[in-house]
Amino acid sequence: MKRRPLGHSGIEVAPLAFGTNVFGWTVDEATAFRLLDAFVEHGFDLLDTADVYSKWATGNSGGESEAVIGRWLAQGGGRRERVVIATKVGMEMPAGKGLSARYIRQAAEASLKRLGVERIDLYQAHAEDRSTPIDETLEAFAALQREGKVRAVGASNYAVASLSEALEAAQRLGTPRFETLQPRYNLYSRSEFERDLQPLCVREGVGVIPYYGLASGFLTGKYRSEADLGQGPRGASVKQYLDARGMRILAALDEVGKELHAKPAQVALAWLMERPAITAPIASATTLAQLRELAGSAELDLDASAMARLDRASA
């Protein structure tokens, strides 16, 4: 499996990231351990989490996903050496929010403790913080890197102007820059990333780790009418995709999948893997069967005809 760079960080990863926001929500700890073991056994390594995962679940306060990963790592057996841990800071937690130097330091220490590690491989600003100067944020991240507590830094949910400003500021300050970007990007949600962010990421060599790679499950083909929306906890957020364009996309996924003996989800993720600047799309699984299906996406080879058909259907 060909590995891909996380920007200019020197870190390389397999082309699929495991979205662990389901841990402590729709996936219990025992199942999470089995999924993580299977993920690395398939040759993948990038684990996407955040301090805020999964705060939204009843009874949670945030940090549940990191804590589950930490307990999985604590089993030993070379687990820490086989994974690249990407977590985030900035969303509201009981202790605070934002990207001030003080809060980044506090949040990083809390994430390190929950994960049970000495260093975070990729530490990302979860969202823009307009109340904090970008210079302060970058210098706070740089301090953590100098101390060996963080290997590389990235951004999530940044608009093109803010990402450009951050890259320019890092060069001016002489601090490490954002090496990665996490945008919402999939076959249905294309325009915002492709119009503005993609050219910048290609030009600057920023690695892209798109979230909602399967559009909350819509691109699995599981949801084809409003009657299907009750099948999962994300059903309510899928309704927005049930339009004529969404149906065209599913039809194209079905067509290409039939030719390649592949599932719609595999084709959708393989399409992302072929797009410019993409390092590894993020996808979640709640069962071993789902994980095996997702893993198959990295083995698909979409030719120019398949890519063109998918592009036309989702244009």
C-alpha positions in Angstrom: 0.0 0.0 0.0 1.5 3.3 -1.1 2.0 5.8 1.7 1.3 9.5 1.4 2.9 12.5 3.1 1.2 14.7 5.7 2.3 17.9 4.0 6.0 18.6 4.5 6.0 17.1 8.1 8.0 14.1 7.2 5.2 11.9 8.4 3.7 9.4 5.9 0.4 7.5 6.3 -1.7 4.9 4.5 -4.5 6.5 2.4 -7.4 6.0 4.7 -8.0 7.5 8.2 -10.2 6.0 10.9 -12.7 8.5 12.2 -13.0 7.7 16.0 -15.7 10.2 16.8 -18.0 7.1 17.2 -16.0 5.9 20.2 -18.0 6.5 23.4 -21.1 7.2 21.3 -22.2 4.5 18.9 -19.2 2.2 19.6 -18.5 0.8 23.0 -14.9 0.2 24.3 -14.7 -3.5 23.5 -15.9 -3.0 20.0 -13.5 0.0 19.6 -10.6 -2.2 20.5 -11.5 -4.8 17.9 -12.0 -2.1 15.3 -8.6 -0.5 16.0 -6.8 -3.9 15.9 -8.4 -4.7 12.6 -7.6 -1.3 11.2 -3.9 -1.7 11.8 -4.0 -5.3 10.7 -5.3 -4.1 7.3 -2.2 -1.9 7.0 -3.7 1.5 8.0 -2.4 3.8 10.7 -4.0 7.3 10.8 -6.4 7.7 13.7 -8.5 10.9 13.7 -9.8 12.1 17.0 -10.4 15.3 19.0 -10.7 16.3 22.6 -14.4 17.1 22.1 -15.3 13.6 20.8 -17.9 12.5 21.8 -19.2 15.3 24.0 -22.6 15.3 22.3 -23.5 11.8 23.5 -25.7 11.6 26.6 -23.6 11.5 29.8 -20.4 12.5 28.1 -18.3 15.6 28.7 -15.6 15.2 25.9 -12.4 13.3 25.8 -14.1 9.9 25.6 -12.6 9.0 22.2 -9.1 9.9 23.2 -9.4 7.9 26.4 -10.6 4.8 24.6 -7.6 5.1 22.2 -5.3 5.6 25.2 -6.6 2.4 26.9 -6.2 0.5 23.6 -2.6 1.8 23.3 -1.9 0.8 26.9 -2.3 -2.9 25.9 1.1 -2.6 24.3 2.1 -5.1 21.6 3.6 -2.4 19.5 0.3 -0.5 19.1 1.8 2.9 19.6 4.5 2.4 17.0 1.9 1.3 14.4 -0.4 4.3 14.5 -0.2 8.0 13.7 -2.4 9.9 16.2 -4.2 13.1 15.0 -6.2 15.0 17.5 -7.6 18.5 17.7 -8.1 21.5 20.0 -10.4 24.5 20.1 -14.0 23.3 20.4 -15.8 24.1 23.6 -14.9 21.7 26.5 -15.7 22.0 30.2 -12.3 23.6 30.7 -12.6 26.2 28.0 -12.3 26.7 24.2 -10.4 28.5 21.5 -6.8 28.8 20.3 -5.1 31.1 22.9 -1.7 30.1 24.0 -2.9 29.4 27.5 -5.7 27.1 26.4 -3.7 25.2 23.7 -1.2 24.4 26.4 -3.8 23.2 28.8 -5.7 21.2 26.2 -2.6 19.6 24.9 -1.6 18.3 28.3 -5.1 17.0 28.9 -5.1 15.2 25.5 -1.6 13.7 26.1 -2.8 12.4 29.5 -6.0 10.8 28.0 -4.1 9.2 25.2 -1.3 8.0 27.5 1.4 9.2 25.1 4.4 11.5 25.3 3.8 13.0 21.9 0.9 13.8 19.6 1.8 13.1 15.9 -0.6 15.7 14.4 -2.2 18.4 16.6 -4.8 20.4 14.8 -6.7 23.6 15.3 -10.3 22.3 15.2 -11.8 25.5 14.0 -10.8 29.2 13.5 -10.7 31.3 16.6 -11.2 34.9 15.4 -10.6 36.2 19.0 -7.0 35.1 19.1 -4.3 36.4 16.8 -2.9 33.7 14.5 0.6 34.6 15.6 -0.2 33.6 19.2 -1.7 30.3 18.1 1.2 29.4 15.9 3.7 30.3 18.6 1.8 28.1 21.1 1.9 25.2 18.7 5.6 25.8 18.0 6.4 25.7 21.8 4.8 22.3 22.0 6.8 21.1 19.0 10.1 22.4 20.5 9.3 20.4 23.7 8.7 17.2 21.7 5.1 17.0 22.7 3.8 17.5 19.1 5.3 16.4 15.9 3.3 18.4 13.4 0.4 20.8 13.4 -2.6 21.3 11.1 -5.9 23.1 10.7 -9.5 22.0 10.4 -12.5 23.9 9.1 -10.3 26.9 8.0 -11.6 29.1 5.1 -9.1 29.8 2.3 -8.3 33.3 3.6 -7.6 32.1 7.1 -5.4 29.2 5.9 -3.5 31.5 3.6 -3.0 34.0 6.4 -1.7 31.2 8.7 0.7 29.9 6.1 2.1 33.4 5.6 2.3 34.1 9.3 4.3 30.9 9.9 6.8 32.0 7.3 7.0 35.5 8.7 7.4 34.2 12.3 9.7 31.3 11.5 7.4 28.9 13.2 6.3 25.5 11.9 3.3 25.9 9.6 0.0 24.1 9.3 1.0 21.0 7.3 -2.5 19.6 6.9 -6.1 20.7 6.4 -9.3 18.9 7.4 -12.2 20.2 5.3 -15.7 18.8 4.6 -15.2 17.2 1.2 -16.9 14.3 -0.6 -18.7 13.5 -3.8 -21.7 15.6 -2.8 -20.0 18.4 -1.0 -17.4 19.6 -3.6 -17.6 23.2 -4.5 -16.3 25.0 -1.4 -13.1 22.9 -1.2 -12.4 22.6 -4.9 -13.0 26.2 -5.8 -10.8 27.9 -3.2 -9.0 25.5 -0.8 -7.8 22.8 -3.3 -5.6 25.2 -5.4 -4.0 26.6 -2.2 -3.3 23.2 -0.8 -1.8 21.9 -4.1 0.4 25.0 -4.5 1.6 24.9 -0.9 1.9 21.2 -0.5 -0.6 21.0 2.4 -1.9 17.5 3.0 -5.7 17.2 3.0 -7.6 14.8 5.3 -11.2 15.3 4.4 -14.0 14.5 6.9 -17.5 13.4 6.0 -15.9 11.4 3.2 -19.1 9.4 3.0 -21.5 12.3 3.6 -22.7 11.0 7.0 -23.3 7.6 5.4 -25.3 8.8 2.3 -22.6 7.7 -0.1 -22.8 4.1 1.2 -26.1 3.8 -0.6 -27.8 3.0 2.7 -30.2 6.0 2.4 -32.2 6.3 -0.8 -35.4 7.7 0.4 -36.8 9.4 3.5 -38.1 6.0 4.6 -34.5 5.0 5.1 -33.5 7.8 7.4 -34.4 5.9 10.6 -31.7 3.3 9.9 -28.9 5.1 11.8 -28.1 7.9 14.3 -26.9 10.1 11.4 -30.1 9.7 9.4 -31.4 13.1 10.2 -28.4 14.8 8.7 -28.7 12.7 5.5 -32.0 14.2 4.4 -30.2 17.2 2.8 -28.7 14.8 0.2 -32.0 13.2 -0.9 -32.4 15.3 -4.1 -32.0 14.8 -7.8 -28.2 15.4 -7.7 -27.9 13.0 -4.8 -29.7 10.3 -6.7 -27.4 10.9 -9.8 -24.4 10.4 -7.6 -25.7 7.1 -6.1 -26.6 5.9 -9.6 -23.0 6.6 -10.7 -21.6 4.9 -7.7 -23.8 1.9 -8.4 -22.7 1.8 -12.0 -18.9 2.0 -11.3 -19.2 -0.3 -8.3 -20.9 -3.0 -10.4 -18.1 -2.9 -13.0 -15.4 -3.1 -10.2 -17.3 -5.5 -8.0 -17.2 -2.9 -5.3 -19.6 -1.2 -2.8 -20.7 2.4 -3.3 -18.8 3.4 -0.1 -15.6 1.9 -1.5 -16.0 3.8 -4.8 -16.8 7.1 -3.1 -13.6 6.8 -0.9 -11.5 5.7 -3.8 -12.7 8.8 -5.8 -11.5 11.0 -2.9 -8.1 9.2 -2.8 -7.6 10.1 -6.5 -8.4 13.8 -6.1 -5.5 16.4 -6.0 -3.9 17.1 -2.6 -5.8 14.4 -0.8 -3.7 12.5 1.7 -6.3 10.3 3.4 -10.1 10.6 3.7 -11.6 10.0 7.1 -14.3 7.3 7.4 -15.9 5.7 10.5 -17.0 2.1 11.1 -19.0 0.7 13.9 -18.7 -3.0 13.0 -15.8 -5.2 11.7 -17.8 -5.8 8.5 -18.0 -2.1 7.8 -14.3 -1.7 8.5 -13.5 -4.5 6.0 -15.6 -2.8 3.4 -13.9 0.6 4.0 -10.5 -1.0 3.8 -11.3 -2.3 0.3 -11.4 1.3 -1.0 -7.6 1.5 -0.9 -7.4 -1.5 -3.3 -9.6 0.0 -6.0 -8.1 1.5 -9.1 -10.5 4.0 -10.7 -9.6 4.7 -14.3 -10.2 7.9 -16.2 -13.6 6.8 -17.4 -14.8 6.0 -13.9 -13.5 9.2 -12.5 -15.2 11.2 -15.3 -18.5 9.6 -14.7 -18.4 10.3 -11.0 -17.3 13.9 -11.7 -20.2 14.4 -14.1 -22.8 13.0 -11.8 -21.6 15.1 -8.9 -20.9 18.3 -10.8 
